[in-house]
Amino acid sequence: MISGKTTDFVSVAESGNRMHRRFCSTYGTPMFSEAESRPHLIFVRAGTFDDVEAVHPTMTIWTSSAPSWACIDAHLPTDPRQPPPVA
């Protein structure tokens, strides 16, 4: 459950899709985001969960823009950019 007010920051992604990034209006903490092209998906920031073990990564995306020092798990699938939508 989310309590309190969130603020919406709208931007246009490299793909041309409009993105909505919502964050805590008081502290600026990123909470969740969604793309207008995928209205059925809401991306919740894992760090916002009370139980940090509730979710685990299943893929690393945008590896082409990762800095040289990024720790990328070799056991997970990767995509150099944004993977295509699931049908």
C-alpha positions in Angstrom: 0.0 0.0 0.0 1.3 3.5 -0.9 0.3 6.3 1.4 1.0 10.0 0.8 1.2 12.0 -2.4 3.2 11.1 -5.4 4.3 13.5 -8.1 4.4 12.6 -11.8 7.3 13.5 -14.0 6.5 13.0 -17.7 9.3 12.6 -20.3 9.7 11.2 -23.8 12.0 8.1 -24.1 14.5 7.5 -26.9 11.8 5.3 -28.5 9.4 8.2 -28.6 7.1 6.7 -25.9 5.8 9.0 -23.2 7.0 7.8 -19.8 5.5 8.6 -16.4 7.8 8.4 -13.4 6.2 8.8 -10.1 8.1 9.7 -7.0 7.5 10.8 -3.3 6.5 14.5 -3.3 8.2 15.0 0.1 11.5 13.2 -0.3 11.9 12.7 -4.1 12.2 8.9 -3.8 11.4 7.1 -7.1 8.4 4.9 -6.5 7.1 3.5 -9.8 6.9 4.2 -13.6 4.9 3.3 -16.6 5.0 3.9 -20.4 1.9 5.1 -22.2 2.6 2.4 -24.8 2.3 -0.3 -22.2 -0.6 0.9 -20.0 -1.0 -2.7 -18.6 2.4 -2.5 -16.9 3.5 -0.6 -13.9 7.2 -0.8 -12.9 7.5 -0.7 -9.1 11.0 0.2 -7.7 12.1 -2.8 -5.7 13.7 -0.6 -3.1 10.3 0.7 -2.1 9.2 -2.7 -0.7 9.3 -3.3 3.1 10.5 -6.9 2.4 13.6 -6.5 0.2 13.6 -10.3 -0.4 10.1 -10.2 -1.9 11.5 -9.8 -5.5 14.6 -10.9 -7.4 16.1 -9.7 -10.7 15.4 -11.8 -13.7 17.1 -9.8 -16.4 19.6 -6.9 -16.8 18.6 -4.4 -19.5 20.3 -1.3 -21.1 23.7 -2.9 -20.6 25.0 -0.9 -23.6 24.7 2.3 -21.4 26.1 0.7 -18.3 29.3 2.2 -16.9 32.5 0.1 -16.9 32.2 -0.4 -13.2 28.6 -1.8 -13.2 28.2 -5.2 -11.5 26.2 -7.2 -14.0 25.2 -10.7 -12.9 26.6 -13.1 -15.5 23.9 -15.7 -14.5 21.0 -13.4 -15.7 20.0 -12.8 -19.3 20.9 -9.4 -20.6 19.7 -7.0 -23.3 21.8 -4.1 -24.6 18.7 -1.9 -24.8 15.0 -2.3 -24.0 13.7 -5.7 -24.9 10.6 -5.8 -27.1 7.2 -6.0 -25.5 5.9 -9.5 -24.6 3.0 -10.4 -26.8 
